[in-house]
Amino acid sequence: MSRRRTAGVLLALAAFYWAVVAGSVLYNVFLLPNGSEVGYGMLKRGCYLTDAMLVYVECHGFFGAQLVRWVLSLPWIIFQLKFFVFGSRSFLEILIFVPLAVLFWGPLVYPLFYRWHRGRETS
């Protein structure tokens, strides 16, 4: 596979990642109830936003609840990860959180690097 084709595939995957994150943000903002609105732990089927130390989405009672939970929590993971990276006090924490930050933030910034690199290539 050539570099150009690999870059195109990575750009398509980054666009899909952007769409998932943007869709999750929109769903979280407009459709997802807060835990205090439904009663924490009282909801038998569905999802709600909770803030037990960290903000995340909790889902119960349907097939694929764990996958939906992860997808809807993805924007919160991305947002809160920067606090762990920049708040790290030990070398071990940095070794753990920096690769996670690259994994979660990499697809979000890849289109910018792709565009920058393509601009340098033509000039």
N, C-alpha and C positions, 0 to 999 in steps of 0.2 A: 504494500500500500504506500503510495507516495505521500510526501509531506503535505501537499495541498489537499489531498483527499482526506488525510487524517485530521487536518485542521478544520475541514468542512464538517466532518462527522462530529468533532468536538464542539464546533459551533452549534450544530443542530441539537446536541445533548444539552449544551448550556441554555439554549433557547427553551427547551422542554423544562429544564430546571427552573428557569425564570417564570415560566407559565405556572408551574406547580406552586412556587412560592407566592406569586401574585394572586393566584386563585385562593390559596390558603389564607392570605392576608385579608382578601375581600370577604371570604366566608367568616373569618374570625370577627371582622368589624361589623358586618351587617346581619349575620344570621345566627351566630353562636351565642347562646345565653350564658350569663355569668353564673358561677356556682351558687352565689347567694340568691339568685332568682329562682333556681330550681331546688335548692336545698342540697348541700354538699353530701354526696353519697346516697341521696334518696332517689335519684333518677334510675329507673330500672332499664330503660332502653333509650339510647341516644348519647349525645356528647354535650359537654359543658366546659367552660373555661374555669380553671382553678388557679389559685395563687398560693399554694402551700410551699413557702420559701422561694420557689421559682415558679414562674408563670408557665403553664402547660395546659393541654387539653386532655380531658379524661373522657373515655368512651366505654359504654357498657351495653351488653345485651343483644348484639347482632354479629353476624358472620363478618369477619374482616375488621372488627373493632380496633385491633391493635395496629393494623396498617393505617386506618383512618386517623387514629390517635397520633401516630407518628407524622403523617402528612400534615395534619392540622397544627401540630406542635412545631413543625419545621421553622416557621418564621420566628417563633419565640426562642428556639435553640440558637438560630443564627444571631439574633439580637443579643441574647444574654451571653453568648460565648466570648464576646469582646471583653466583658467584665472579668471573665476568668483569665483570659490571656494577659490583659494589662494589669490585673490585680495579683498575678502570680508572684509569690515571694521566694520560692525555692526553685532550684534547677530542675528537679524532678517534675514539678508542676508545669514548668515551661516545656519540658520534653513531652508531656502529655497533651497540653492544650494547644500548642502551636500547630502540630499536625492536624488536629481536629479543626482548627480554624481554617487551615488551608483546604481541608476536605470540604467544609461547608461554604466557605467564601469563594473558593477557586472558581466554580462554575458561574458565580455572579459577576466576577471581574474578567473572566476570560474573553467575552466579546469586546471589551475595551482594549485588551492587549492584542487581540486579533486585528481589530481595526487599526491600531497604532502600527503593528507590524506590516500590515498590507500597505499602509501609507508610506512607510519607509522603503518598502520593496519597489514601489513604482517610481520613486524619485531618485 
